[in-house]
Amino acid sequence: MREKIRQPIVTVLGHVDHGKTTLLDYIRKTAVAQKEAGKITQDIGATDVPISTIFKISGKYLEQLKDKIKIPGLLFIDTPGHLAFTAMREKGSSIADLAILVIDINEGVKPQTEESLEILRKFKTPFVVALTKIDKIAGWNSRNNDFTKNFENQSEHAKKEFNEKFYNIVAQLSNLGFNAELFSQIKDFTKEVALVPCSGITGEGIPNLFAVLIGLAQKFLIHELKLSERGKGVILEIKKDMQLGNNADIILYDGSLKVGDTILVFMQNPIEIKIRALLKPNPLRDIRAEKKFVNIREVRAASGVKIIGKNLEKAIAGVNFQVVTSEKEKRELIEKLKTEEKVAEIDEKKEGIILRASNLGGLEALIKLFKGVDIKRAKIGVPTKEDILALEDVSRENKVLICFNVDNPLEDLARDKNIKVIRGNVIYKLYEEFLEWREKIKKEKEEERKRKMKKIAKIRVLPGYVFRQSNPAIVGVEVLDGTLSSDSRLMNKEGKILGEVLQIQKEGKAISEVEKEDKAAISISKVTVGRQLKEGEILYTFITKEEYRELNNYEEVNKELLEEIRKILGYF
């Protein structure tokens, strides 16, 4: 019996306005034009493109491989907020088998591009880069949908501009740790990322893009795409409306699901839902906006569909589910989930942050995403008082509670204990907010360190500006180098300590410090002008040997002035 293979799930991501929607719209439009009756559907923002349609779109690139290709097509996921990455399967992998990273060839890598690359790296998702908007290159003509053929017919000026932009992006990706090359030049797809220049307006490069995706799926994913008998999926969104009542948009990524099936939803306290109805929008209509649906009896993976069933309101977005056929199977699955949860959970004595997630897949994804960060505890379910107490005495950068798809009933207590709580249901945004918060802490610490850093200065006592000779002496000075602060001890060229700067005044106002090339009046303790201190004399800030060693580690310190002071004091 021939094994059943499902189509790979492909997600599209990238920087805002780089052409994601335009590219998907062109694929949908092309698929409709090329479709065989009843062979293409769109649901949950997903477009199911069968292999027969892809053969027609990609032409000669795949024709010779027609008999060897086993996958039935591609399912393109278009969900808001990168839901394809927040909805996790078993063992923390993402719902996406493949990804298209969209980069505007005219703008290059942008902040959201880097975020997308980090997501792809974290979840080890194979991907191809679609270099969009090549039709915007000055003088570019899209005469042929095949990029390689079309490139040959461009003017030298257009080719030159394309190459400059193309290799700029290659360099940007290289700086981020990715080796990238034009799709037609790649010899080993495991070592290089394929770049496919294309346009969502003219359709140029779309056949090449499909060919690369099919090639990647067929060569590297075929063993992961075998359909099992048991239906498995993930809940993308829970909804309630007047017409349908409680319903959920789901992606079925394995097996089949039919009306009457019972699914077990993988929550901390698993719930059963009996499927009363399976609904699909009309072909090529988006489920998020559609009001009319078609009742179906059964659906096979990979597919997006709307489900209705009892207890659905108790489920939450981002959780996995599996079809169960008996009480025995349900009990065994629940026991398996409990065992896997215990294995996946972390509870260490070391200092670190605390992670909380609604389910096993989410927790494993969190742990994977926060790899390299010290984790004290990672558990399934809502935060406990024990979590808050465990974070009470840790260092500020680790005083963090991450809540993925779970509420935090201890918000007030966490705030009282100065604990940073980061909560949400988009996993990469949790990580992004955590990095931003740590960067803020780092900057605050750096600013505090600079504030506390001992200031050093070389000053000259201005002749004719003696305002008081002693108790304390008040004189006018000019800062020749460095910064003079009001708590500095002063010494002469021989290294003899004269007294301490009690106050600095400028234009009748007290200030805390005075910079190089500026002048001010200062009061100095324990000296008398004319005895220990003379007009026109050069003075320096005195520092201890320990202060010298510490200052020597600072990059921003004036090294020449520090060396001058060291020689006077004879430090080694």
DAZIUR-V793338 format. One record per backbone hydrogen bond with DSSP energy under -1.0 kcal/mol. CO is the residue of the C=O (numbers start at 1). NH is the residue of the N-H. E is the energy in kcal/mol with one decimal. If there is no record, write none. Layout:
# DAZIUR-V793338
co->CO nh->NH e->E
co->CO nh->NH e->E
This chain:
# DAZIUR-V793338
co->4 nh->227 e->-3.0
co->8 nh->75 e->-2.6
co->9 nh->97 e->-2.3
co->9 nh->98 e->-2.2
co->10 nh->77 e->-3.5
co->11 nh->100 e->-2.7
co->13 nh->102 e->-2.8
co->15 nh->18 e->-1.5
co->19 nh->23 e->-2.2
co->20 nh->24 e->-2.4
co->21 nh->25 e->-2.9
co->22 nh->26 e->-2.1
co->23 nh->27 e->-2.2
co->24 nh->28 e->-2.6
co->25 nh->29 e->-2.7
co->26 nh->30 e->-2.9
co->27 nh->31 e->-2.6
co->28 nh->32 e->-2.3
co->29 nh->33 e->-2.1
co->30 nh->34 e->-2.1
co->31 nh->35 e->-1.1
co->36 nh->39 e->-2.3
co->41 nh->48 e->-3.1
co->43 nh->46 e->-1.8
co->45 nh->78 e->-2.2
co->46 nh->43 e->-2.0
co->47 nh->76 e->-3.1
co->49 nh->74 e->-2.4
co->50 nh->54 e->-1.9
co->51 nh->55 e->-2.5
co->52 nh->56 e->-1.5
co->53 nh->57 e->-2.2
co->54 nh->58 e->-3.0
co->55 nh->59 e->-1.4
co->58 nh->61 e->-1.6
co->59 nh->62 e->-1.3
co->59 nh->63 e->-1.3
co->62 nh->65 e->-1.3
co->63 nh->66 e->-1.3
co->65 nh->68 e->-1.6
co->65 nh->69 e->-1.6
co->72 nh->51 e->-2.5
co->74 nh->49 e->-3.0
co->75 nh->10 e->-3.2
co->76 nh->47 e->-2.5
co->82 nh->85 e->-2.2
co->83 nh->87 e->-2.2
co->84 nh->95 e->-1.2
co->89 nh->92 e->-1.2
co->90 nh->93 e->-1.3
co->93 nh->89 e->-2.3
co->98 nh->11 e->-2.0
co->99 nh->128 e->-2.0
co->100 nh->13 e->-2.4
co->101 nh->130 e->-2.2
co->103 nh->132 e->-1.5
co->104 nh->107 e->-1.3
co->104 nh->108 e->-2.9
co->110 nh->114 e->-2.1
co->111 nh->115 e->-2.0
co->112 nh->116 e->-2.4
co->113 nh->117 e->-2.4
co->114 nh->118 e->-2.0
co->115 nh->119 e->-2.1
co->116 nh->120 e->-2.5
co->117 nh->121 e->-2.4
co->118 nh->122 e->-2.8
co->119 nh->123 e->-2.3
co->120 nh->125 e->-1.8
co->126 nh->99 e->-1.4
co->128 nh->101 e->-2.5
co->129 nh->196 e->-3.3
co->130 nh->103 e->-2.5
co->130 nh->132 e->-1.3
co->131 nh->198 e->-2.9
co->132 nh->105 e->-2.2
co->133 nh->136 e->-1.6
co->134 nh->137 e->-1.5
co->137 nh->140 e->-2.3
co->141 nh->143 e->-1.2
co->145 nh->205 e->-3.2
co->146 nh->150 e->-2.5
co->147 nh->151 e->-2.8
co->151 nh->154 e->-1.6
co->155 nh->159 e->-2.5
co->156 nh->160 e->-2.4
co->157 nh->161 e->-2.3
co->158 nh->162 e->-2.5
co->159 nh->163 e->-2.7
co->160 nh->164 e->-2.1
co->161 nh->165 e->-2.0
co->162 nh->166 e->-3.1
co->163 nh->167 e->-2.6
co->164 nh->168 e->-1.2
co->165 nh->169 e->-1.7
co->166 nh->170 e->-2.0
co->167 nh->171 e->-2.0
co->168 nh->172 e->-2.2
co->169 nh->173 e->-2.7
co->170 nh->174 e->-2.0
co->171 nh->175 e->-2.2
co->173 nh->178 e->-2.7
co->174 nh->177 e->-1.7
co->179 nh->193 e->-3.2
co->181 nh->195 e->-2.3
co->182 nh->185 e->-2.4
co->188 nh->191 e->-1.5
co->188 nh->192 e->-1.3
co->193 nh->181 e->-2.3
co->194 nh->129 e->-2.8
co->195 nh->183 e->-2.2
co->196 nh->131 e->-1.9
co->198 nh->134 e->-1.6
co->199 nh->203 e->-1.5
co->203 nh->206 e->-1.7
co->204 nh->199 e->-2.0
co->205 nh->209 e->-2.4
co->206 nh->210 e->-2.5
co->207 nh->211 e->-2.1
co->208 nh->212 e->-2.2
co->209 nh->213 e->-2.3
co->210 nh->214 e->-2.7
co->211 nh->215 e->-2.3
co->212 nh->216 e->-2.7
co->213 nh->217 e->-2.5
co->214 nh->218 e->-2.9
co->215 nh->219 e->-2.1
co->216 nh->220 e->-2.6
co->217 nh->221 e->-1.7
co->221 nh->224 e->-2.0
co->225 nh->6 e->-2.8
co->231 nh->323 e->-2.7
co->232 nh->253 e->-1.5
co->232 nh->254 e->-1.6
co->233 nh->321 e->-2.2
co->234 nh->251 e->-2.3
co->235 nh->318 e->-3.4
co->237 nh->249 e->-2.3
co->239 nh->247 e->-2.6
co->241 nh->245 e->-2.3
co->245 nh->241 e->-1.4
co->247 nh->239 e->-3.5
co->248 nh->307 e->-2.7
co->249 nh->236 e->-2.6
co->249 nh->237 e->-1.6
co->250 nh->305 e->-2.0
co->251 nh->234 e->-2.1
co->252 nh->303 e->-2.0
co->254 nh->232 e->-2.4
co->255 nh->301 e->-2.6
co->257 nh->299 e->-2.6
co->258 nh->261 e->-2.1
co->261 nh->275 e->-3.2
co->262 nh->324 e->-2.9
co->263 nh->273 e->-2.3
co->264 nh->322 e->-1.5
co->265 nh->267 e->-2.1
co->265 nh->271 e->-1.1
co->271 nh->265 e->-3.0
co->273 nh->263 e->-2.9
co->275 nh->260 e->-2.7
co->277 nh->308 e->-1.8
co->278 nh->296 e->-2.4
co->279 nh->306 e->-2.6
co->280 nh->294 e->-4.0
co->282 nh->285 e->-1.4
co->286 nh->289 e->-1.5
co->286 nh->290 e->-2.1
co->294 nh->280 e->-2.1
co->297 nh->259 e->-2.4
co->299 nh->257 e->-2.6
co->303 nh->252 e->-3.3
co->305 nh->250 e->-2.8
co->306 nh->279 e->-3.0
co->307 nh->248 e->-2.0
co->308 nh->276 e->-2.9
co->308 nh->277 e->-1.5
co->309 nh->312 e->-1.3
co->311 nh->314 e->-1.9
co->312 nh->315 e->-1.5
co->316 nh->319 e->-1.2
co->319 nh->235 e->-2.7
co->320 nh->266 e->-2.9
co->321 nh->233 e->-1.9
co->322 nh->264 e->-3.1
co->326 nh->330 e->-2.2
co->327 nh->331 e->-2.6
co->328 nh->332 e->-2.5
co->329 nh->333 e->-2.3
co->330 nh->334 e->-2.4
co->331 nh->335 e->-2.4
co->332 nh->336 e->-2.3
co->333 nh->337 e->-2.6
co->334 nh->338 e->-2.3
co->335 nh->339 e->-2.3
co->336 nh->340 e->-2.7
co->337 nh->341 e->-2.5
co->338 nh->342 e->-2.0
co->339 nh->343 e->-2.0
co->340 nh->344 e->-2.5
co->341 nh->345 e->-2.3
co->346 nh->378 e->-2.5
co->353 nh->376 e->-2.7
co->353 nh->377 e->-1.4
co->354 nh->402 e->-3.0
co->355 nh->379 e->-2.3
co->356 nh->404 e->-3.2
co->357 nh->381 e->-3.0
co->359 nh->363 e->-2.4
co->360 nh->364 e->-2.7
co->361 nh->365 e->-2.2
co->362 nh->366 e->-2.3
co->363 nh->367 e->-2.7
co->364 nh->368 e->-2.2
co->365 nh->369 e->-2.7
co->366 nh->370 e->-2.6
co->368 nh->371 e->-1.2
co->370 nh->373 e->-2.3
co->374 nh->353 e->-2.5
co->376 nh->348 e->-3.4
co->377 nh->355 e->-2.9
co->378 nh->346 e->-2.2
co->379 nh->357 e->-1.6
co->384 nh->388 e->-1.5
co->385 nh->389 e->-2.4
co->386 nh->390 e->-2.1
co->387 nh->391 e->-1.3
co->395 nh->398 e->-1.4
co->396 nh->399 e->-1.1
co->398 nh->400 e->-2.4
co->399 nh->420 e->-2.6
co->400 nh->354 e->-2.2
co->401 nh->422 e->-2.7
co->402 nh->356 e->-2.3
co->403 nh->424 e->-2.1
co->404 nh->358 e->-1.1
co->408 nh->411 e->-1.0
co->410 nh->414 e->-2.6
co->411 nh->415 e->-2.2
co->412 nh->416 e->-2.3
co->413 nh->417 e->-1.7
co->414 nh->419 e->-2.9
co->415 nh->418 e->-1.4
co->420 nh->401 e->-2.8
co->422 nh->403 e->-3.0
co->424 nh->405 e->-2.6
co->426 nh->430 e->-1.3
co->427 nh->431 e->-1.6
co->428 nh->432 e->-2.4
co->429 nh->433 e->-2.7
co->430 nh->434 e->-2.1
co->431 nh->435 e->-2.4
co->432 nh->436 e->-2.2
co->433 nh->437 e->-2.4
co->434 nh->438 e->-2.5
co->435 nh->439 e->-2.3
co->436 nh->440 e->-2.0
co->437 nh->441 e->-2.3
co->438 nh->442 e->-2.6
co->439 nh->443 e->-2.3
co->440 nh->444 e->-2.4
co->441 nh->445 e->-2.5
co->442 nh->446 e->-2.2
co->443 nh->447 e->-2.7
co->444 nh->448 e->-2.4
co->445 nh->449 e->-2.7
co->446 nh->450 e->-2.4
co->447 nh->451 e->-2.2
co->448 nh->452 e->-2.1
co->449 nh->453 e->-1.1
co->456 nh->483 e->-2.4
co->457 nh->541 e->-1.8
co->458 nh->480 e->-2.4
co->458 nh->481 e->-1.7
co->459 nh->539 e->-2.7
co->460 nh->478 e->-2.1
co->461 nh->536 e->-2.0
co->462 nh->465 e->-1.5
co->465 nh->476 e->-2.4
co->468 nh->474 e->-2.2
co->469 nh->529 e->-2.4
co->473 nh->524 e->-3.0
co->474 nh->467 e->-2.7
co->474 nh->468 e->-1.8
co->475 nh->522 e->-2.8
co->476 nh->462 e->-2.8
co->477 nh->520 e->-1.9
co->478 nh->460 e->-2.2
co->479 nh->517 e->-3.3
co->481 nh->458 e->-2.4
co->484 nh->514 e->-2.2
co->485 nh->488 e->-1.6
co->488 nh->501 e->-3.3
co->489 nh->542 e->-3.2
co->490 nh->498 e->-3.1
co->491 nh->540 e->-2.7
co->492 nh->495 e->-1.9
co->496 nh->492 e->-1.7
co->499 nh->490 e->-3.2
co->500 nh->525 e->-2.2
co->503 nh->523 e->-2.1
co->504 nh->511 e->-2.5
co->505 nh->521 e->-2.8
co->506 nh->509 e->-1.7
co->509 nh->506 e->-2.7
co->512 nh->486 e->-2.0
co->514 nh->484 e->-2.5
co->515 nh->518 e->-1.7
co->518 nh->479 e->-2.6
co->520 nh->477 e->-3.0
co->521 nh->505 e->-3.2
co->522 nh->475 e->-2.2
co->523 nh->502 e->-2.8
co->524 nh->473 e->-2.0
co->528 nh->531 e->-1.9
co->528 nh->533 e->-1.5
co->533 nh->530 e->-4.3
co->534 nh->537 e->-1.7
co->537 nh->461 e->-2.5
co->539 nh->459 e->-2.5
co->540 nh->491 e->-2.6
co->544 nh->548 e->-2.3
co->545 nh->549 e->-2.3
co->546 nh->550 e->-2.1
co->547 nh->551 e->-2.7
co->548 nh->552 e->-2.0
co->550 nh->553 e->-1.4
co->551 nh->554 e->-1.4
co->557 nh->559 e->-1.2
co->558 nh->562 e->-2.4
co->559 nh->563 e->-2.4
co->560 nh->564 e->-1.8
co->561 nh->565 e->-2.3
co->562 nh->566 e->-2.4
co->563 nh->567 e->-2.2
co->564 nh->568 e->-1.6
co->565 nh->569 e->-2.2
co->566 nh->570 e->-1.6
co->566 nh->571 e->-1.6
